[in-house]
Amino acid sequence: MALFGGAVVLLVVALLPPVASLAREHAFVGALQFGLFATVVPASVVVASPWGWAWRDGGWAVVRQWAARMAAQRLRHRSPGWSAGYLVLYVAGTIGWRTPAAVDALVRFPALSLLEAATLVVAGVLLWLELVPASPFVPRSAFPVRMALAAVAMWVTWIMAYLLGMSHSDWFTAYHHTAGTGLSVIADQQLTAGMLWLLAAVGFVPLVFATLVVWLRTGEDPDEELRKVARAERRAWSPSVRERPRGESG
């Protein structure tokens, strides 16, 4: 619960002054915003699994039934294409919002940051649901596929950061840098590259190594493990099973 609350606080802080105002003045603060939207907030939401503690023992039977059906449906559609599709959606969002045209538009039209936050958080949550268990949802892919998904998502951001950091030209024309005062164009872009690299690393590097450790330690078949977890989650989340009077048959 604390982790989810922290994610909400970070999201609100990133959208309000002074962070929102500074993001219109310095590219590296805009990169901080982007990193929170794309990596930190989605990862925190999925790891916290707020739908679990919010409704597991509550009276929202409809929500519990929906969650159980969705968890079962995810396991019936376990083709790698689904995971790859969510990765493509995430990559498209991260690249799209980091293009010079998009960043300049965010500077000129601050309200676009709401759209940026919405698209990146949703795409990020969908991707992270493919990477870590989030009761009652479990990843549809085996451990090696999860590591590959996380690595690709991280490297896309790192490549963008590398290109920006190594550039000697002004990528973002909407920022106004005055010679001799404040950050120079190149310094701002290098800080931006470092911010992008850092936040992607904070989110995905621990995930890759944790997944690798679990994969190496477990001797079970990942497919069978997923099936067992899914069956247990469906029993826990199904009101029809939990609330049926004792002795009553199906």
C-alpha positions as CSV (number, residue, x, y, z in Angstrom):
1,M,0.0,0.0,0.0
2,A,2.8,2.4,0.8
3,L,4.5,1.6,-2.5
4,F,1.3,2.4,-4.4
5,G,0.8,5.6,-2.4
6,G,4.4,6.6,-3.2
7,A,3.7,6.1,-6.9
8,V,0.6,8.3,-6.8
9,V,2.6,11.0,-4.9
10,L,5.4,10.9,-7.5
11,L,2.9,11.1,-10.3
12,V,1.2,14.2,-8.8
13,V,4.5,15.9,-7.9
14,A,5.7,15.4,-11.5
15,L,2.6,17.0,-12.9
16,L,2.5,20.0,-10.6
17,P,4.9,23.0,-10.0
18,P,7.7,23.3,-9.3
19,V,8.7,20.2,-11.3
20,A,6.2,20.9,-14.1
21,S,7.5,24.5,-14.4
22,L,11.2,23.5,-14.3
23,A,10.5,20.8,-17.0
24,R,9.6,23.7,-19.3
25,E,12.9,25.4,-18.6
26,H,15.4,22.6,-18.5
27,A,15.5,19.5,-20.7
28,F,16.9,17.3,-17.9
29,V,13.9,18.0,-15.7
30,G,11.6,17.0,-18.6
31,A,13.6,13.8,-18.8
32,L,13.0,13.3,-15.0
33,Q,9.3,13.6,-15.7
34,F,9.5,11.2,-18.5
35,G,11.4,8.6,-16.5
36,L,8.8,8.8,-13.7
37,F,5.9,8.4,-16.1
38,A,7.5,5.6,-18.2
39,T,9.4,3.5,-15.6
40,V,9.1,4.4,-11.9
41,V,5.4,4.9,-11.6
42,P,4.3,1.9,-13.7
43,A,6.8,-0.4,-12.0
44,S,5.6,0.7,-8.5
45,V,2.0,0.3,-9.3
46,V,2.4,-3.3,-10.7
47,V,4.7,-4.4,-7.8
48,A,2.3,-2.9,-5.3
49,S,-0.7,-4.6,-6.9
50,P,-3.3,-2.2,-5.5
51,W,-6.2,-4.2,-6.9
52,G,-5.1,-7.1,-4.6
53,W,-5.2,-5.4,-1.3
54,A,-8.1,-3.0,-2.2
55,W,-10.6,-5.6,-3.2
56,R,-9.5,-9.1,-2.1
57,D,-11.4,-9.0,1.2
58,G,-13.9,-6.3,0.3
59,G,-17.4,-6.5,-1.0
60,W,-16.6,-5.7,-4.6
61,A,-17.7,-9.1,-5.9
62,V,-18.0,-7.8,-9.4
63,V,-14.4,-6.5,-9.4
64,R,-13.1,-9.8,-8.0
65,Q,-14.9,-11.8,-10.6
66,W,-13.6,-9.5,-13.3
67,A,-10.1,-9.9,-12.0
68,A,-10.4,-13.7,-11.9
69,R,-11.7,-13.8,-15.4
70,M,-9.0,-11.5,-16.7
71,A,-6.3,-13.6,-15.0
72,A,-7.6,-16.8,-16.5
73,Q,-7.9,-15.2,-19.9
74,R,-4.3,-14.0,-19.9
75,L,-3.2,-17.5,-19.3
76,R,-5.3,-18.8,-22.1
77,H,-3.6,-16.3,-24.5
78,R,0.0,-17.0,-23.7
79,S,1.5,-16.6,-27.1
80,P,4.8,-14.6,-27.1
81,G,3.0,-12.3,-29.5
82,W,1.0,-10.7,-26.7
83,S,4.0,-9.9,-24.7
84,A,5.8,-8.6,-27.7
85,G,2.8,-6.5,-28.6
86,Y,2.9,-4.8,-25.2
87,L,6.6,-4.2,-25.6
88,V,6.0,-2.6,-29.0
89,L,3.4,-0.4,-27.5
90,Y,5.7,0.7,-24.7
91,V,8.6,1.3,-27.1
92,A,6.4,3.3,-29.4
93,G,5.4,5.5,-26.4
94,T,8.9,6.0,-25.1
95,I,10.4,6.9,-28.5
96,G,7.4,9.0,-29.5
97,W,7.5,11.2,-26.4
98,R,11.3,11.7,-26.6
99,T,11.4,12.9,-30.2
100,P,12.5,16.5,-30.6
101,A,9.1,17.5,-31.9
102,A,7.3,15.9,-29.0
103,V,9.6,17.5,-26.4
104,D,9.3,20.9,-28.0
105,A,5.5,20.5,-28.0
106,L,5.6,19.7,-24.3
107,V,7.5,22.9,-23.6
108,R,5.2,25.1,-25.6
109,F,1.9,23.3,-24.5
110,P,2.3,22.2,-20.9
111,A,-1.1,20.5,-20.8
112,L,0.3,17.8,-23.1
113,S,2.1,16.4,-20.1
114,L,-1.2,15.0,-18.9
115,L,-1.5,13.0,-22.1
116,E,2.2,12.0,-21.8
117,A,1.6,10.7,-18.3
118,A,-1.5,8.8,-19.3
119,T,-0.1,7.1,-22.3
120,L,3.3,6.2,-20.7
121,V,1.8,5.0,-17.4
122,V,-0.8,2.8,-19.1
123,A,1.8,1.3,-21.6
124,G,4.2,0.8,-18.7
125,V,1.7,-1.0,-16.5
126,L,0.7,-3.3,-19.4
127,L,4.4,-4.1,-20.0
128,W,5.2,-4.7,-16.3
129,L,2.2,-7.1,-16.0
130,E,4.1,-9.2,-18.5
131,L,7.3,-9.1,-16.3
132,V,6.3,-9.6,-12.7
133,P,3.6,-11.4,-10.7
134,A,0.8,-8.9,-9.6
135,S,-1.9,-10.9,-7.8
136,P,-4.1,-12.2,-9.3
137,F,-2.2,-11.7,-12.6
138,V,0.9,-13.7,-13.4
139,P,3.3,-13.2,-16.3
140,R,2.4,-15.1,-19.4
141,S,6.0,-15.7,-20.5
142,A,8.8,-17.9,-19.3
143,F,11.7,-16.3,-17.4
144,P,14.1,-15.9,-20.4
145,V,11.4,-14.1,-22.4
146,R,10.7,-11.7,-19.4
147,M,14.4,-10.9,-19.2
148,A,14.5,-10.2,-22.9
149,L,11.5,-7.9,-22.8
150,A,12.9,-5.9,-19.9
151,A,16.3,-5.7,-21.6
152,V,14.9,-4.4,-24.9
153,A,12.7,-1.8,-23.1
154,M,15.7,-0.6,-21.1
155,W,18.1,-0.5,-24.1
156,V,15.7,1.5,-26.2
157,T,15.8,4.3,-23.6
158,W,19.6,3.9,-23.2
159,I,20.1,4.2,-27.0
160,M,18.1,7.4,-27.1
161,A,20.2,8.7,-24.1
162,Y,23.4,7.8,-25.9
163,L,22.5,9.5,-29.1
164,L,21.4,12.6,-27.2
165,G,24.5,12.7,-24.9
166,M,26.9,12.3,-27.8
167,S,25.3,15.0,-29.9
168,H,26.9,18.4,-30.3
169,S,23.8,20.0,-31.8
170,D,20.7,21.4,-30.1
171,W,18.0,18.7,-30.2
172,F,15.3,20.7,-28.5
173,T,14.7,24.2,-29.9
174,A,11.9,25.2,-27.5
175,Y,14.3,25.5,-24.6
176,H,15.9,28.9,-24.4
177,H,19.6,28.9,-23.3
178,T,21.4,32.2,-22.8
179,A,25.1,32.1,-23.4
180,G,27.1,32.7,-20.2
181,T,24.2,32.1,-17.9
182,G,22.8,28.9,-16.5
183,L,23.3,25.6,-18.2
184,S,24.6,25.5,-21.7
185,V,22.7,23.6,-24.4
186,I,25.2,20.7,-24.4
187,A,25.3,20.5,-20.6
188,D,21.5,20.4,-20.4
189,Q,21.4,17.6,-23.0
190,Q,24.1,15.6,-21.3
191,L,22.3,15.8,-18.0
192,T,19.1,14.8,-19.9
193,A,20.9,11.7,-21.2
194,G,22.2,10.8,-17.8
195,M,18.7,11.1,-16.3
196,L,17.2,8.9,-19.0
197,W,19.9,6.3,-18.5
198,L,19.6,6.3,-14.7
199,L,15.9,6.0,-14.4
200,A,15.7,3.2,-17.0
201,A,18.5,1.4,-15.1
202,V,16.8,1.8,-11.7
203,G,13.6,0.2,-13.1
204,F,14.9,-2.6,-15.3
205,V,18.4,-3.7,-14.2
206,P,17.2,-5.1,-10.8
207,L,14.3,-6.8,-12.6
208,V,16.5,-8.5,-15.1
209,F,18.9,-9.8,-12.3
210,A,16.1,-10.8,-10.0
211,T,14.3,-12.8,-12.8
212,L,17.6,-14.4,-13.6
213,V,18.2,-15.5,-10.0
214,V,14.7,-16.9,-9.7
215,W,15.1,-18.8,-13.0
216,L,18.4,-20.3,-12.0
217,R,17.2,-21.3,-8.5
218,T,13.9,-22.9,-9.5
219,G,13.9,-26.4,-10.8
220,E,10.2,-26.3,-11.8
221,D,8.8,-26.0,-15.3
222,P,7.8,-22.3,-15.7
223,D,4.6,-23.3,-17.5
224,E,3.5,-25.6,-14.7
225,E,4.4,-22.9,-12.1
226,L,2.2,-20.4,-13.9
227,R,-0.7,-22.8,-14.0
228,K,-0.5,-23.6,-10.3
229,V,-0.3,-19.9,-9.4
230,A,-3.3,-19.1,-11.6
231,R,-5.4,-21.9,-10.1
232,A,-4.6,-20.6,-6.6
233,E,-5.4,-17.0,-7.6
234,R,-8.7,-18.0,-9.2
235,R,-9.8,-19.8,-6.0
236,A,-8.8,-16.9,-3.9
237,W,-10.5,-14.3,-6.0
238,S,-13.7,-16.1,-6.9
239,P,-16.6,-15.0,-4.7
240,S,-18.7,-18.0,-5.9
241,V,-16.1,-20.4,-4.4
242,R,-15.4,-18.5,-1.2
243,E,-18.9,-17.4,-0.3
244,R,-20.7,-20.7,-1.0
245,P,-22.3,-22.1,2.2
246,R,-20.6,-25.2,3.5
247,G,-22.1,-28.4,2.3
248,E,-23.7,-26.8,-0.7
249,S,-22.9,-28.6,-4.0
250,G,-22.1,-26.9,-7.3
